[in-house]
Amino acid sequence: MNIGEKAPELLGTDQDGREIRLSDYKGKKLVLYFYPKDSTSGCTTEACNLRDHYTELTGKGYEVLGVSIQDGKSHKKFIEKNDLPFPLIADVDKTLNETFGVYGEKKMYGRTYMGTFRTTFIINEEGIIEQVFTPKQIKVKEHAEQILKAAEAE
């Protein structure tokens, strides 16, 4: 998915098995962030940074929604352990990852495997993607600040 495209209506199910739809966020900007795996160091740092700035983000009209391919049980544990105030979509069949083009071949330590590319989509109040943070752009320790700074630049 690219800037200017409309995000899909059905986003998936959260950690509690509730269906999450784009229309649930109508009138708000949505920070839809894809991350590789619950409870890994980079993903925990990113989630906690978004948590720590959640009040600022919601104050500017944003809602936050995380997505990874782990199941609801894993997400529930991740949310409880890190006191996350936002839902996480359990994209176990990789539908949303593939729709947004963030799942593919990765290389680490000489090993090739399939996985999620850390990517954030900012979706406006009408459901249109207005900004994309690519894996090379995202700084996990200051991702919320990156989002807020980009919002100020508009």
C-alpha positions, -999 to 999 in steps of 0.1 A, spaced: 0 0 0 12 35 -9 6 71 0 -28 82 -14 -44 47 -13 -74 38 8 -66 13 36 -88 -18 37 -119 -18 59 -113 -51 77 -80 -49 95 -81 -82 115 -88 -94 150 -71 -81 181 -57 -99 212 -92 -105 225 -106 -119 192 -125 -86 185 -128 -76 148 -110 -44 141 -122 -22 112 -109 10 97 -143 26 103 -137 21 141 -112 49 137 -133 73 116 -125 109 124 -91 100 139 -57 95 124 -44 60 128 -8 49 135 -8 14 120 25 -1 129 38 -35 118 65 -51 138 83 -84 136 77 -102 169 63 -98 204 88 -95 233 119 -91 212 142 -62 222 135 -38 192 98 -45 191 95 -40 229 114 -8 227 92 5 199 59 -5 217 71 11 249 81 43 232 46 45 216 31 37 251 51 64 268 39 90 242 4 76 239 -13 106 256 5 130 233 -4 110 202 -41 108 212 -40 145 221 -31 152 185 -60 130 172 -41 98 167 -50 62 177 -23 35 177 -28 0 164 1 -26 163 2 -56 140 24 -87 140 19 -124 130 18 -137 166 -15 -150 179 -38 -133 204 -24 -151 234 11 -139 226 -2 -104 221 -21 -105 254 10 -114 273 30 -87 254 4 -61 263 2 -71 300 39 -73 304 45 -39 289 12 -22 300 4 -12 264 -27 10 261 -35 1 225 -47 -31 207 -25 -55 187 -38 -73 156 -30 -110 155 -23 -114 118 -14 -151 120 -24 -158 84 -3 -127 73 -33 -113 53 -28 -77 65 11 -80 63 7 -90 27 -20 -65 18 3 -37 31 34 -53 14 54 -56 46 61 -93 46 89 -109 27 124 -122 26 148 -109 52 184 -115 59 201 -115 93 235 -129 103 238 -146 69 205 -164 73 176 -158 50 140 -162 63 105 -148 58 93 -121 82 77 -87 87 95 -55 78 91 -29 106 69 -3 89 44 23 100 15 37 80 -2 69 90 -38 68 79 -58 100 79 -94 106 91 -108 94 57 -89 62 57 -63 73 32 -26 65 38 -8 98 41 26 88 53 48 57 54 78 51 77 100 25 62 122 1 81 153 22 75 135 54 87 121 40 120 141 46 151 125 23 178 137 44 207 120 76 193 93 64 169 65 83 186 86 115 184 91 108 147 53 106 142 46 137 162 74 157 144 60 146 110 25 158 121 39 192 130 55 195 96 21 193 79 
